[in-house]
Amino acid sequence: MGRIRHLLVVEDASCLARAIEEALRARVERCTHAASLAAARQVLQHDAPDAVILDVSLPDGESIELLAPLCALEPLPHVIAISGTATAEQAFQLAQAGVRAFLPKPLDLARLESVWLETLARPPDLVTALRASAGRVPLHGFESLVRDTLVDEALAKSDGSVRGAAKLLRISRQLLQHILSGRK
């Protein structure tokens, strides 16, 4: 997967945001720029992105605040963080919260494209979400949560197509229909 439908660039420096957009133009159908957490939250409410380039420090707070709403999206967006001032602790927290890659500023646009391709080629790390659920959800509920999450993710990635989702999950269409009918 090298091309996505919607990229959200959360970066307070408009010239850097434009450079990122230009560097990834051939790989993105549409790009939205948000210069603050508040603007990014507005975008998330109305126009879920497939990928996010996220500056760690913004005028109205730290980008870690956006990760919970990003992780609630279906399908789960690919998130790459960028920063010129992030501490090792911040980078670790971002990785634990689901950020797939981290790039330091000043940003090397060739390196950005390379990391972009690597990030989109890998499936999301679900271990972070699973670890967060341990102890909060009983095992039988946990198994159901994992199954439902995988089914929802596959349906979102296949634009609601049961046949497409079954293919992504590598199960029969009939089995997926059976799983979906059991939810009602």
Residue, then its C-alpha position, 0 to 999 in steps of 0.5 A: m500500500g503506497r497510496i492512500r485516500h486522505l492524509l492529515v498533516v498536523e504541523d504548526a509550521s505551514c511551510l513544512a506542512r506544504a513541503i510534506e504535502e508536496a513530497l507525498r503528493a504522488r502517494v496521497e489522493r487528498c491532504t488536509h492541514a491542521a495547525s493545532l490540536a483543536a483544528a486536528r480534532q475538527v478534522l477527525q470529527h468530520d473527515a477521518p484520515d487514513a494516515v497522519i503526519l503528526d508534529v509532537s509539540l503544537p501551540d495548544g498542547e502535545s500531540i499525544e492527546l490526539l492518539a486516543p481519538l486516532c486509535a478509535l477510528e476505523p480503519l486505524p490510520h497510519v501515524i508518523a510523528i515528527s519533532g525537533t524537540a521531543t524527548a526520548e520519553q515522549a517518543f516512547q509514549l508516542a510509540q506505546a500509544g500507536v505511533r508507527a514511526f518517528l522522524p526528527k526535524p529538520l525533516d529529510l523529505a527523502r527519509l520521510e518518503s522511505v519511512w512512509l513506504e515502510t510504515l504503510a507496508r506493515p500492518p498496525d501493531l495491535v499489541t499496544a491496544l491488546r495490552a491496554s485491554a488486559g485486566r480491564v476486559p475478561l478473557h472471553g470478552f477480550e476474544s470477542l473484542v479482538r474478533d470484532t475489531l478485526v472484522d470492523e477493520a476489514l470491513a472498513k478497509s474494504d468499504g463495507s464489502v463482506r466479500g472483500a473483508a472475508k478475503l482480508l481476514r482469509i476466511s469464507r464469506q459465509l463464516l464472516q456473514h455468520i459472525l456478523s449475524g451473531r452480533k445482532 
